[in-house]
Amino acid sequence: MDKPHSIFLVGLMAVGKTTIGRLLAQSLGKQFFDSDHEIESRAGADTSWIFEREGESGFRDREEAVIEELTRRENIVLATGGGAILREANRQVLSCRGVVIHLDSPVDRLVERTSKDRKRPLLQNGDPRETLTNLLRTRGPLYEAVRDYRFVTDRQSPKSLARNIEDTLRRDGAIQ
């Protein structure tokens, strides 16, 4: 592959992007970033507050700026927010500036993982299963379009999955 040696993780909320990203970064000696955490840190407020005050479009504006900046760094692992791929600008920089890994999981597993989570704005109203199913329906094709690799997160431990991802990337020459 001719791409830089950064790794960008995409996928629905609660699929394990942050957990897997941290493990990959540690194993590969790369710096780890989480775009949602960066947005919160810079705003001095959590995602829920930003959504409440600025709406989803205000949050997406912040997200786009953070992703544009972080993807310019070399040799990093970046966990993006679940909706990062909604904007064409984000899809462009992710696919041009690094290896994009789509982490996927069955909706049942995501419902289980988010059942007690009150920090996810898109799950605060309505039926979480229906919301996640709809998100997967609309975002699935975008994840597919931007990804270089797809891994399902629900069949193995995070350490095992991170090792599998690393082995696959090394085998394919996507990382050194």
C-alpha positions, 0 to 999 in steps of 0.5 A: 500500500502507498498510504501513510502509516496511520490507522483510522478506525471507523464504525458505529458507536460502542463497536470498540474503536477506542479500546481496539485503537488504544491496544493497536497504538500501544502494540505498534508504538504509535500515538493514539487519539480519539476524535470525540475525546479531542472534541470534548477536550477542546470544547471543555464540554462533553458530547451531549452538551455540544449536541444539546447546545449546538445541535448535531451540525455544530458537533459535526463541524467541530468533528470535521475540524478535529479530523482534518487536523489529526489526520495530518499527523503521521504514524498515529492511530485515530478512533473516530466517532460513529458519525464521522463518515457522514461528511464527505470531507471526513471520508476523503481525508480518512481514505487518503491519509491512512489505512481505514479499518471498519470495526463492525458488530451485530446490532444485538451486541451494540444494544447490549454494550450501550444499555446503561450508557447515558452519554450517547446523544443519539440513543437518548430518545426512542428505542435504542435497537431501532436507532442503531438499526437505522444508523447501521442502514444509513452509515453502513454503505459509507463505512464500506465505501471508505474502509480498507479492511473490515473486522467484526468485534464481537467474536474475540477479545479486544487483545486478540482482535487487535493482534489479528488486525496488526497481523493482517496489516503487517501481512499486507504491508499496510504497516511496517 
